[in-house]
Amino acid sequence: MGLHWLLRIVLGVRDLRADLHENMRARLRRAADIAERESLVRPRAAQGR
């Protein structure tokens, strides 16, 4: 049983490359959002010292 077949059947993923690409884009967007929030919070916290 091949990995592609298993993923297609179990997870319903038809295009593994497109699915992987979209997952990576979503994670990068999330990481960018977190980094932006951190950059807004940290300067204020440093000013209070």
HUBELCOR-V42816 format. One record per residue. N is the residue number from 1. PSI is psi in whole degrees, -180 to 180 (NA if undefined). NEAR is the number of other ideal C-beta (glycine too) atoms within 12 Angstrom. D_LAST is the distance of its C-alpha to the last C-alpha in whole Angstrom. Layout:
n/psi/near/d_last
N/PSI/NEAR/D_LAST
N/PSI/NEAR/D_LAST
This chain:
n/psi/near/d_last
1/123/9/60
2/155/9/58
3/-42/12/54
4/-44/17/54
5/-45/13/57
6/-48/13/55
7/-39/18/52
8/-44/16/54
9/-51/13/56
10/-46/11/53
11/-10/16/50
12/25/11/52
13/117/20/51
14/-42/13/53
15/96/14/52
16/-40/19/49
17/-46/13/48
18/-39/12/47
19/-45/18/46
20/-44/16/43
21/-45/14/43
22/-39/15/41
23/-41/16/39
24/-41/14/38
25/-42/14/37
26/-42/14/36
27/-38/14/33
28/-39/14/32
29/-43/14/31
30/-43/14/29
31/-39/14/27
32/-40/14/27
33/-44/14/26
34/-44/14/23
35/-40/14/22
36/-44/13/21
37/-42/14/20
38/-40/14/17
39/-26/14/17
40/-32/12/16
41/-44/14/14
42/-43/14/11
43/-38/12/11
44/-40/12/9
45/-37/11/7
46/-31/9/6
47/-28/8/5
48/-10/8/4
49/NA/7/0
